[in-house]
Amino acid sequence: MKLRLEDSPEHAEFRSEFIEWLKKVLPQGWTEALAEGDEEKFVAARKQWDVLTWMRIIGESGYAAPLWPKEYGGLSGYTWMQQIIREELGNHRLPLAGINLLGVGLAGPTIIDHGTEAQKERYLKKILTGEEIWCQLFSEPTSGSDLASVGTKAIKDGDEWVVNGQKVWTTIAQFAKFGMLLARTDPDKPKHDGLSYFILDMKSPGVEVRPLKQMTGSSEFNEVFFTDVRIPAENLVGDVGDGWRCARTTLMNERTTLAGLSIDETTFVGGSAKKDPWQVFVDLIPNKKDSLARQQMAQFYIESMVKEITAFRANVKRMKGETPGPEGGVNKVFNAEYNQRKSIFTVDANGLRSVAWTKNDKTAEAISSRFLRARANTIEGGTSEILRNQMAERILGLPREIEVDKDVPFKDIKRQ
């Protein structure tokens, strides 16, 4: 069951305009095939489409970033516009994000808020059209949840900054042209005050990207090493020492950008089969008539409805132009642990087939892959522990944890 708020006249008009635009720009037969439920016809239309061309087309339309100002390629729009665009992209089996999600959703808004006019002129258009892919160089081996403790150094040398250090868990760094880099420029100040924010050309001498092989077999994430990497002074975003404020803009936009998105083929590539997530789960359970299995599946269904209702409440606020409350963090924690419980149940229900299967058994491979991938759900995009702290402070009104290093110069903080 998918909950949806009925459109107001203004929302309905915008939705209709967007659908008409899709009909004009999509390959012939695409929208007709979807309306008729003709999969064969859709596959034929899909062969005339590719994601890179699509990123350019939607990037030049304003629909790729409706919240951006018009002068920078957006619509100067509202959050409800973004919600409608996402809904219709999903209905039309098109990518909700595209491979430059971090550029459009994180780098662009940060440059708009804190960048110079020269930076906006240089980077924003090519972010929207997908010509230049971006990554986020924030987390480090000893600075993940406590992001303000990053130790990568940037030292001023004439008209350049020289960077040395390491980042980790950097998504698509191996494909990125530019990165959003948070580095320490003043170790004599407390950790939040001594940071600066840079635009880094990922092809600069001294940048080394090492893909991390995950237990699923894929390499979404990377380690990135910097050895005497030189960054031009004009690539500083904001003022020196203003990095934490810029980083907070990036992180706030990350929550808005990722709200409601799932990491799947439809989200990032487009044109895949549109399947109900609940039905996908049910199809993986072999013993549906077993009473204990049915009881557990019923519990999962109840929890899926709770999740759907919570997401709906957040979407209602977006459609009304309001800022969602704590629903995003609550749903993130719930969904991460819900996915892990489902994947464990699926493995148990399939027995030995989950750990050893015959060649080309795609279903068994999917079961194993889902189980392994779900381990990351409680870490990525904000750990469940940190999000629980935030909910305790911002929802329940509990006191913040004592920060013993809050006003201590970074150089005097004991680090591992």
Order of alpha helices (4+ residues) and beta strands (2+ residues): alpha-alpha-alpha-alpha-alpha-alpha-alpha-beta-beta-beta-beta-beta-beta-beta-beta-alpha-alpha-alpha-alpha-alpha-alpha-alpha
